[in-house]
Amino acid sequence: MLNAMRASFYKMFRDKAFGICLAGTVAWALVVIMAQVLTSHARGIEDVSQLANRWYGFIGLHVIEVPLIVSAVLLFSGEFQDKSWKLLIAKGISKTSYFFSKLVSMLCLTVIISFISILTLAICNVALLHATMDAAYVGNVIRFFFAETAAHFSIAVLVITLICIIKRGDIASILSLFLMVFGYVMLSGVEKAFSLGEVITDFWAFSQTAFVEFNGPVAWGRIGISLLGHLVICSLLAITVLSRKDID
Amino acid sequence: MSNIVKTKALTKKYHGFAAVDGVNMSIEKGDIYALIGENGAGKSTLMKMLSGLAAPTSGEVVLFENKHPEVARFRMGCLIDSPALDSRLTVRDNLEMFSRAFGCHKEGEVDRILKLVGMDGNANKVIKKTSLGMKQRLAIGIALLGSPDFLILDEPMNGLDPMGIQEIRQLLKKLNAENQTTILISSHLLDEVSKVATRYGFMKAGHLISELSNEELEEKSKTCLRLKVSDTAKAAMVCEKDLGTNNYEVMDAEYVRLFDYVDESAKVVTAMVRGGVEVGEMVRMGESLEEFFNNLMTAREEQ
């Protein structure tokens, strides 16, 4: 598995698409923050500095999820489409090891995307929204980075599992975006139909960011359980599907 | 260890259809084993099972005398179907990536492979912009990473120009001679394969119908005179007593093959006539691998 991971990282950092993904992440964060600024007047906010610490507004616009999904598809689905992964299997790397190497790569990508995104937002907050750059602000940004990254790990696990199972980047990306937008509603419907309360939606991957506040408490326990649950379920699913099928 | 591959009743079925059916195959260390068959004979499916890309429906695969083939696969290099390359990376980057994945990354390894397959001048080309022949060379190079003991090459000559085919052929012979690398190769270019192979396996409709060494194949397809005679028993006596040879074969009630006197057909006819044997037809024959293969496939169909 270590060898597969080394290869995965080598490829990720050599691929031109990686640079495009990082640039896209910065661009998307800028779009999100500009959207906030430009619509402030229509929302009755005269002083834009009021938006400075409304990070839920940025996160709610999927400032990390969209670049994460697009980057994952660009960087990882190609191996299935060009079938280069079969050479690793033919060399004795098990499908389980292969999946876990992709999972680790995906988690690293999550850290990178989250860092770039939050850094862009933090700088724009100071430059455009006149946030005060003091020790408290920096401390909050750092804490927020760790919390949001952890919250997005579950999403990362789900996305890489979809890529490994579907093996088509275009379909995996559409399905991921669909789940991002409609997943909560669908699961909420299931909960209501079976009177389950909020036992599913509370731990749904795309819900975890709601439990992170910029200068407030973080529900680490809930985020941790969600991540563990997604890891177990998605890993079992991916390994079962990968193991049962021959490689053409 | 002399046995690299041994299969026992190896079978692969897709929705009840047997793509490979009960194949018992053995490849010894140092063999260059050519797997020959028509399209759809099951060659690629067999190779996929040996390389772990397809799970057998039944039967057994033993690699390097190890009943757990997944453990032994790190000693193999494979090229199955079309080249499987990352199209956004360069030639060099593909080799670097796979050398890391295979755990054989070391200083100079990539440069060695680039030179070996004649791609050192194209190392920085992006795969998207390379020709099929270049991709094929690179795919062979990837199979050679880490100097494997056993190579599985499915149609490695595809897309190569005549010079490239010659280079790859010489490379395979060199690897076999110097490193005792065992090679399993399939190809439609029978003439090319016959220049490297030491053993042949013929497949049809999922069955391995014949396995021959180079010597055995030469014996079966060697040059001869085929005579259509009125009495094969008398013709046999003429061969032994008058022509002084027992290097002949009675094929059936009408035909005899004579492997001596191939360039002395007049002498043969004269001897036959003197011995009271009427010769209705005489043809000089010498089967190339292609002719042997075609006759074998036809005979199998008639069975």
Chai-1 contact restraints between the chains, C-beta under 6 A:
chainA,res_idxA,chainB,res_idxB,connection_type,confidence,min_distance_angstrom,max_distance_angstrom,comment,restraint_id
A,N3,B,A101,contact,1.0,0.0,6.0,A-B,restraint_1
A,N3,B,G103,contact,1.0,0.0,6.0,A-B,restraint_2
A,A4,B,A101,contact,1.0,0.0,6.0,A-B,restraint_3
A,R6,B,R100,contact,1.0,0.0,6.0,A-B,restraint_4
A,A7,B,M97,contact,1.0,0.0,6.0,A-B,restraint_5
A,A7,B,R100,contact,1.0,0.0,6.0,A-B,restraint_6
A,A7,B,A101,contact,1.0,0.0,6.0,A-B,restraint_7
A,Y10,B,M97,contact,1.0,0.0,6.0,A-B,restraint_8
A,Y10,B,R100,contact,1.0,0.0,6.0,A-B,restraint_9
A,K11,B,M97,contact,1.0,0.0,6.0,A-B,restraint_10
A,R14,B,L89,contact,1.0,0.0,6.0,A-B,restraint_11
A,R14,B,D93,contact,1.0,0.0,6.0,A-B,restraint_12
A,D15,B,R88,contact,1.0,0.0,6.0,A-B,restraint_13
A,D82,B,S87,contact,1.0,0.0,6.0,A-B,restraint_14
A,K83,B,A84,contact,1.0,0.0,6.0,A-B,restraint_15
A,S84,B,A84,contact,1.0,0.0,6.0,A-B,restraint_16
A,S84,B,D86,contact,1.0,0.0,6.0,A-B,restraint_17
A,K86,B,L53,contact,1.0,0.0,6.0,A-B,restraint_18
A,K86,B,A84,contact,1.0,0.0,6.0,A-B,restraint_19
A,L87,B,A84,contact,1.0,0.0,6.0,A-B,restraint_20
A,L88,B,A101,contact,1.0,0.0,6.0,A-B,restraint_21
A,I89,B,G52,contact,1.0,0.0,6.0,A-B,restraint_22
A,A90,B,S51,contact,1.0,0.0,6.0,A-B,restraint_23
A,A90,B,G52,contact,1.0,0.0,6.0,A-B,restraint_24
A,A90,B,L53,contact,1.0,0.0,6.0,A-B,restraint_25
A,A90,B,C78,contact,1.0,0.0,6.0,A-B,restraint_26
A,K91,B,R73,contact,1.0,0.0,6.0,A-B,restraint_27
A,K91,B,F102,contact,1.0,0.0,6.0,A-B,restraint_28
A,G92,B,E70,contact,1.0,0.0,6.0,A-B,restraint_29
A,G92,B,R73,contact,1.0,0.0,6.0,A-B,restraint_30
A,G92,B,F74,contact,1.0,0.0,6.0,A-B,restraint_31
A,D246,B,A54,contact,1.0,0.0,6.0,A-B,restraint_32
A,I247,B,L53,contact,1.0,0.0,6.0,A-B,restraint_33
